[in-house]
Amino acid sequence: MIKTVEENNGESEDGLTMDESNSIRLYSLEWQPREKSVFYILNKALRSENRQQLKPWFLFLRHILTVLAHLPSTVVTVYRGINMDLASKYRTGTTIVWWGFSSCMKNINQLEKKLFLNKIGKRTLFVINCYSGKDIHRHSMYEGESEVLLPPACQFTVMNSVNKGRGLHVIELNEIQPSYDFFNAISSSATFSSVVPSCQTKFEAISTVSLCKKTLPAALPNPRLEDRYVDIDSVAYFLFYSCWNFRS
């Protein structure tokens, strides 16, 4: 797995070191079974009401958030698709929080091309007007995708929810100032308990989709059909290596 990440190295861009760029590549890499992917496990922990599940990930979370903070934030409209109907969880005027990292696309056509959104059946297309997104396509394992990564705990107002027929709902979200800012917390705190919010943390006007409620993810991880397999010891080594370099 580490070899796969390193083989995709080019020259470092956006002022990141190669190790920093590789941290994003490691996060974006998906292999089979996808449940072993770094992004899958980390986001599952971020979305869990048991905040202790994040403790083993604290150094890597701090590291990758610090890396992302070096990239300019993007004011842009992006798209995220899921092959199920989430309209009942996103009522116009409500405020919601997405606790995990959220991978989005600037090019809407890539949602169907990459099997993120089917052409038939129950589907939800999120149209997201955001200001904190990070354009990571130059550091992703999938450089051909116009990928924008939203950080954890992004907060949104639901502006519109429209039934387009044939199973498709289009939901427009506007990003607003979050009640909890991971970026500022990471830069000013050094301990797990002071950085990671408890699930008892109160947010105003959060709908039932808030992932602190534990069951329904704000938008399920998007499938990629990559035939890659994981060596879990290699993952552990790479995470330790990246975070140790960050500490030093």
C-alpha positions in Angstrom: 0.0 0.0 0.0 2.8 2.4 0.9 4.5 1.4 -2.4 1.2 2.4 -4.2 1.2 5.8 -2.6 4.9 6.4 -3.3 4.7 5.3 -6.9 2.2 8.1 -7.6 4.7 10.7 -6.4 5.5 13.6 -8.7 7.1 16.9 -7.7 5.5 18.3 -4.6 3.0 21.1 -5.4 1.1 23.8 -3.5 4.1 24.3 -1.2 3.6 20.9 0.5 6.5 18.6 1.3 6.3 15.1 -0.3 5.4 13.6 3.1 2.5 16.1 3.5 1.3 15.4 0.0 1.5 11.6 0.6 -0.7 12.0 3.7 -3.5 13.2 1.4 -2.7 10.4 -1.1 -3.0 7.9 1.7 -6.3 9.4 2.8 -7.7 9.3 -0.7 -6.6 5.8 -1.6 -9.3 3.2 -1.7 -8.7 -0.5 -2.0 -10.7 -3.7 -1.5 -12.2 -4.4 1.0 -13.0 -0.7 1.1 -13.8 -1.0 4.8 -10.0 -1.2 5.3 -9.4 2.2 3.6 -8.0 4.9 5.8 -10.7 7.4 4.8 -13.4 4.8 5.6 -12.1 4.0 9.1 -11.3 7.6 10.0 -14.7 8.9 8.9 -16.5 6.1 10.7 -14.7 7.2 13.9 -15.5 10.9 13.3 -19.2 10.0 12.8 -19.4 7.8 15.9 -21.0 9.0 19.1 -18.2 7.1 21.0 -15.5 9.8 20.7 -12.9 7.4 22.1 -12.9 5.7 18.7 -11.0 8.8 17.5 -8.2 8.5 20.0 -6.0 6.1 18.0 -6.4 8.5 15.0 -5.6 11.7 16.9 -2.0 12.3 15.6 -3.0 11.5 12.0 -6.1 13.7 12.3 -4.0 16.6 13.6 -1.4 16.0 10.9 -3.7 15.9 7.9 -5.7 18.9 9.2 -2.5 20.8 9.5 -1.5 19.8 6.0 -4.9 20.8 4.6 -4.6 24.2 6.4 -1.5 24.9 4.2 -3.8 24.7 1.1 -5.9 27.7 0.2 -9.6 27.4 0.9 -11.9 27.4 -2.1 -15.1 29.4 -2.4 -16.9 27.2 -4.9 -20.0 25.2 -5.7 -19.4 21.5 -5.5 -21.4 18.4 -5.9 -21.8 15.2 -3.9 -24.1 12.3 -4.8 -25.5 9.3 -3.0 -27.7 6.5 -4.3 -30.5 6.8 -1.8 -33.3 9.3 -0.9 -32.2 11.6 2.0 -34.8 14.3 1.4 -36.7 13.6 4.6 -33.5 14.3 6.6 -32.8 17.6 4.9 -35.7 20.0 5.4 -35.5 23.5 4.0 -34.3 26.0 6.6 -32.7 23.5 8.9 -29.1 23.4 9.9 -27.0 20.2 9.7 -23.4 19.1 10.5 -21.3 16.7 8.5 -18.9 15.3 11.1 -16.6 13.4 8.7 -14.4 14.6 5.8 -16.6 15.0 2.7 -15.3 14.3 -0.7 -17.0 16.5 -3.4 -16.6 17.2 -7.1 -16.4 20.5 -8.9 -17.4 18.7 -12.1 -20.9 17.3 -11.8 -20.4 14.9 -14.7 -17.8 13.0 -12.7 -20.5 11.8 -10.3 -22.1 9.6 -12.8 -18.8 8.7 -14.6 -17.3 7.5 -11.3 -20.4 5.7 -10.2 -21.0 8.1 -7.4 -24.6 8.8 -8.6 -26.7 6.4 -10.6 -28.9 7.5 -13.5 -32.0 5.7 -12.2 -33.4 4.7 -8.9 -33.5 6.7 -5.6 -30.8 9.3 -5.6 -29.8 12.5 -3.8 -27.6 15.2 -5.4 -26.1 17.7 -3.0 -25.3 21.1 -4.5 -23.0 22.7 -1.9 -22.0 26.3 -1.8 -18.9 26.2 0.4 -15.9 28.4 1.4 -13.7 26.0 3.4 -13.2 23.3 0.7 -9.6 22.2 -0.2 -8.8 21.4 -3.8 -6.8 18.2 -3.4 -6.8 16.9 -6.9 -3.0 17.4 -7.3 -2.4 15.3 -4.2 -5.1 12.7 -4.6 -4.5 9.2 -5.8 -7.1 10.1 -8.5 -5.7 13.2 -10.0 -8.2 13.1 -12.9 -11.0 14.0 -10.5 -11.8 17.6 -9.7 -11.9 16.6 -6.0 -12.6 19.2 -3.2 -12.4 17.9 0.4 -14.5 19.5 3.1 -13.1 19.3 6.6 -14.8 17.6 9.5 -17.7 19.4 11.3 -18.7 21.5 8.4 -22.1 23.1 9.1 -24.7 24.0 6.5 -28.1 25.5 6.1 -30.5 23.7 3.8 -31.6 26.2 1.2 -33.7 24.1 -1.1 -34.9 20.5 -1.5 -36.4 19.8 -4.9 -38.0 16.5 -6.2 -36.8 16.3 -9.8 -38.8 13.1 -10.5 -37.7 9.6 -11.4 -36.2 9.2 -7.9 -33.9 12.2 -8.0 -33.9 14.8 -5.2 -31.6 17.8 -5.5 -30.7 19.5 -2.2 -28.9 22.8 -2.0 -26.7 23.5 1.0 -24.9 26.8 2.0 -21.9 26.4 4.3 -22.1 28.6 7.4 -19.8 29.4 10.3 -19.4 26.1 12.3 -20.2 25.8 15.9 -17.0 23.7 16.3 -13.9 24.5 14.2 -11.5 21.6 13.9 -8.8 23.8 12.2 -8.6 26.3 15.0 -8.8 23.6 17.7 -5.9 21.6 16.1 -3.7 24.7 15.9 -4.3 25.8 19.5 -4.6 22.5 21.3 -2.3 19.5 21.9 -4.4 16.9 23.7 -7.1 14.6 22.5 -9.7 15.7 25.0 -9.3 19.4 24.2 -9.4 19.0 20.4 -12.1 16.4 19.8 -15.6 17.5 20.7 -17.7 15.3 22.9 -20.9 14.0 21.4 -22.6 15.9 24.2 -21.5 19.1 22.5 -24.6 21.1 21.8 -25.3 22.5 18.3 -28.1 24.9 17.6 -30.8 23.7 15.2 -29.1 20.5 14.1 -31.4 18.1 12.2 -31.5 14.4 12.8 -28.9 13.8 10.1 -26.2 15.0 12.5 -23.9 12.1 12.7 -23.6 12.5 16.4 -26.9 10.5 16.3 -24.8 7.7 14.9 -27.0 5.9 12.4 -27.4 7.7 9.1 -24.3 9.3 7.6 -24.7 12.7 6.0 -23.6 11.3 2.7 -22.3 7.7 2.5 -18.7 7.1 1.4 -18.6 7.1 -2.4 -17.6 3.7 -3.9 -14.6 3.4 -6.2 -14.0 0.2 -8.0 -10.3 -0.1 -7.4 -8.8 -3.6 -7.1 -6.3 -2.9 -4.3 -5.7 -4.7 -1.1 -4.4 -3.5 2.2 -1.5 -4.6 4.4 -2.7 -3.3 7.8 0.8 -3.3 9.3 1.9 -1.1 6.4 -0.9 1.3 7.2 0.0 1.5 10.8 3.7 2.1 9.9 2.9 4.8 7.4 0.6 6.6 9.9 3.2 6.4 12.6 5.9 7.6 10.3 3.9 10.6 9.0 2.8 11.6 12.5 6.3 11.2 14.0 7.7 13.5 11.3 4.9 16.0 12.0 5.8 16.0 15.7 9.5 16.5 15.0 
